[in-house]
Every structure is written in C-alpha cells, then in structure tokens.
Amino acid sequence: MSKDTIGSSPMVTSALIEPEPSVCPRHCVDCHLRQSDGFAPVSASELAFVEALRNGRVRIKAGGEIIAEQKPGGKLFTLYAGWAFRYKSLSDGRRQILNFLLPGDFIGLQGQFADGATHGVEAVTEVALCVFARDSLRDLFREYPNLGYDLTWLAAREESLVDENLLTAGRRNATERVAMLLIHLYRRAQRVGLVQDDSVAFPLNQQHIADALGLSLVHTNKTLRRLRKLGLHQIEDGRLRLVNPKALVRIADYYDRPLRRAPLI
C-alpha cells in the first residue's frame, strides 16, 4: 500500500467516467466526484475545511485491507475511486458482506463509537481513498454544523441499507435476493454517475454475491443463470446491463424513493 501524506434528483446525473484509481487529487476543488450531479455542493469555506482535515491519500490493491476487523486504531476514509465492501466474519472463515461501497461513500464511522473496528473493509478493485484522522470529527461538528448534519445523514443512510439487507436475508427468496442486489447496486451506481451506455462496471464475482445474500455459491450461480435466461440482465466483459429493469423491480419488490444529492466529505 502506498501513501502520499498531504495537509436535484441524483437519478439525473452527469456522465462520470471513473478515473484510474491512482490517488485522490491534491486539492478538493479538483475532486471529480464533486463535479457530478450526484453529490451536494458545499461552500468554499466548508470545502477548505474538509481539505484541511484530510491528512493522507492512499491507494490499495484489489483484495487489500482498508479496515482490519476487530483491531483498534482505525482511520476514516472517503472512497474516491473503485469498489469495496464492509463485512463481518466468523472464526471458521465464513463471512457476511454487510454492504458494498461505491465512490463517495464515507468509511470507518462506526469504529469511532466502538472499541476497535466491529467489521472489516476490503477492496474489491484497486481503490483510491482520502484519509482523515480519527479525532477530526469533533472539529467538524463544532466548527461546521452543516457538515456534521451531512455525516448524520450518511450514518442514517447506512442504517437504512442495513435494514434493507436484513429484509432481503430474512424474507426474500433466492431469486428476489439476487434481483434486489442487481437493481439496487445499479441504481446506486447510477446516482453517482457511473452508468455509461446503459451499463456499469461490475467487478463482483459470484462469491461476493453469495456472501452478501447468505446463499451458497451453487444456488447463486443457478439463480443468476435463471434470471439471465429470462432476459432480465446481462453480465458480460465485467459490465452489468439491466435488460428488463421493470421486471427486476417487480421481482425484488424494490421501492426506489427519490433521494436528495448525497453529501460528500
């Protein structure tokens, strides 16, 4: 891992070509995420404050550890480019993927209110992250309450994602689970401008999907093939295309309420 230390409706987003995940830009004003319609604007003083809080930029290879499970001393991150996931594991190696992380997501907040990280975070692809010190949140809430509200909003959204995942694992059948995951990740990617030509880069393998949905690898494979044979989706050359999104929405019983632009720290 290399480190360079330095001091409207989101469904209608501008096209955003995700860059090669080298490092976050040196200055926040040059952040390509902030140029997307999917994220809420901030004032010049707030942007300068966020840049002052940032104390590093890192790049982590695919499969690398961003946050170590059950270890103290975690930092805070904003995912600038790439995909990652948050997970919990058992002593025998079985794991549950709690949610997938996309560009703009804030990482590590839960660990600030617990004795060490209660979960781990792993990179799916090579990722670039902006790094913030653990003790930076107090200054943020004290000096810029609007940014503090943004963090509260991000925490509430994270809770809603966990609620939806619990409903999926507890009540949806295998077909409904896979349909839910495909439509939900596609919509999330669409909100941050990652969909191009009606498809999105999809780096997840079937083991990721199985671990996220609580299914066996065999069951996951059969369900994906069944949905593809029905003409609902295609995953080819590392890209996901929803051929019949309305049918996927009906199968998943998915309700996508309009959301305001997401905050970006």
C-alpha positions, -999 to 999 in steps of 0.1 A, spaced: 0 0 0 14 34 -10 7 66 9 12 102 0 6 124 30 -6 159 24 -21 186 45 -315 179 -75 -326 144 -80 -295 122 -80 -311 99 -105 -304 125 -132 -266 127 -130 -240 139 -154 -219 112 -170 -189 104 -148 -161 84 -161 -144 69 -131 -106 75 -133 -79 50 -128 -76 49 -90 -41 64 -86 -46 88 -57 -72 114 -47 -64 148 -62 -42 170 -41 -69 197 -37 -105 190 -30 -116 216 -56 -102 192 -83 -122 162 -70 -141 147 -99 -168 134 -76 -178 169 -67 -183 177 -104 -210 150 -105 -247 159 -101 -250 130 -76 -233 149 -48 -244 180 -29 -224 212 -33 -206 228 -3 -194 263 4 -159 274 -4 -151 276 34 -166 241 40 -145 227 12 -113 243 25 -121 229 60 -126 193 46 -92 196 28 -76 208 60 -90 178 79 -76 154 53 -42 140 63 -35 115 37 -42 99 3 -38 61 -2 -41 35 -29 -49 -1 -21 -48 -30 -45 -77 -53 -51 -82 -77 -22 -63 -54 2 -74 -45 37 -88 -10 42 -100 -16 78 -89 -46 98 -117 -64 116 -116 -62 154 -85 -41 155 -82 -7 171 -68 25 156 -89 27 125 -90 58 104 -117 75 84 -119 74 47 -138 87 17 -138 62 -12 -126 83 -42 -125 55 -69 -131 18 -70 -153 -7 -52 -150 -21 -17 -172 -40 8 -179 -40 45 -181 -74 62 -181 -94 94 -166 -129 97 -168 -160 119 -138 -179 134 -141 -206 107 -137 -181 79 -173 -177 69 -182 -141 62 -212 -119 57 -208 -90 34 -228 -62 50 -228 -38 21 -209 -27 -9 -191 6 -10 -190 29 -41 -172 62 -48 -182 89 -24 -190 66 5 -176 75 39 -159 46 56 -150 39 93 -176 60 111 -189 30 131 -154 24 145 -153 58 161 -180 48 185 -168 13 195 -137 -3 209 -120 -12 177 -135 -20 143 -165 -42 147 -162 -51 110 -137 -52 82 -135 -33 49 -118 -49 19 -111 -36 -16 -129 -54 -44 -109 -35 -71 -79 -12 -67 -92 17 -48 -81 53 -40 -91 69 -7 -89 102 11 -78 97 47 -90 116 78 -77 113 114 -99 97 140 -101 128 161 -112 151 132 -149 146 138 -152 168 169 -137 197 150 -161 191 121 -192 191 143 -181 220 163 -169 244 136 -192 234 107 -226 220 119 -238 217 83 -211 192 76 -220 175 109 -255 171 97 -242 156 65 -223 130 85 -255 122 104 -273 118 71 -247 94 58 -249 74 90 -287 72 87 -284 61 51 -260 34 61 -286 22 87 -313 21 60 -291 0 38 -285 -25 66 -323 -26 72 -329 -34 36 -302 -61 36 -318 -76 67 -352 -77 50 -335 -94 20 -318 -120 40 -347 -127 63 -377 -127 39 -367 -126 2 -362 -159 -16 -331 -165 -37 -345 -151 -69 -358 -120 -51 -324 -116 -33 -304 -116 -65 -328 -93 -83 -327 -69 -54 -289 -68 -53 -286 -62 -91 -312 -34 -92 -300 -18 -60 -263 -17 -70 -272 -4 -104 -293 24 -90 -266 34 -66 -240 35 -94 -264 55 -115 -268 81 -88 -231 88 -87 -228 89 -125 -211 55 -131 -236 42 -156 -225 46 -192 -243 33 -223 -269 17 -200 -243 -5 -183 -220 -2 -153 -186 -18 -145 -194 -47 -122 -164 -62 -105 -182 -85 -82 -178 -123 -86 -204 -149 -76 -186 -155 -42 -192 -118 -33 -228 -121 -43 -232 -153 -23 -216 -138 8 -238 -107 6 -270 -126 2 -265 -156 25 -267 -181 -4 -245 -210 -14 -222 -205 -44 -241 -231 -63 -275 -215 -55 -261 -181 -65 -249 -195 -98 -282 -211 -106 -302 -180 -97 -281 -157 -119 -284 -181 -148 -322 -183 -143 -326 -145 -143 -304 -142 -174 -324 -168 -193 -355 -148 -185 -338 -119 -203 -336 -97 -172 -299 -89 -170 -265 -94 -187 -231 -96 -171 -205 -96 -198 -169 -83 -200 -171 -71 -165 -202 -49 -170 -237 -52 -158 -267 -43 -180 -303 -44 -168 -322 -57 -199 -356 -56 -182 -353 -34 -151 -390 -31 -145 -393 -69 -142 -364 -69 -118 -380 -42 -97 -413 -63 -95 -394 -95 -86 -374 -78 -59 -404 -58 -46 -380 -29 -48 -391 7 -39 -366 33 -50 -377 66 -34 -361 97 -48 -332 109 -27 -315 142 -25 -279 146 -36 -256 127 -12 -232 146 10 -195 142 2 -169 145 29 
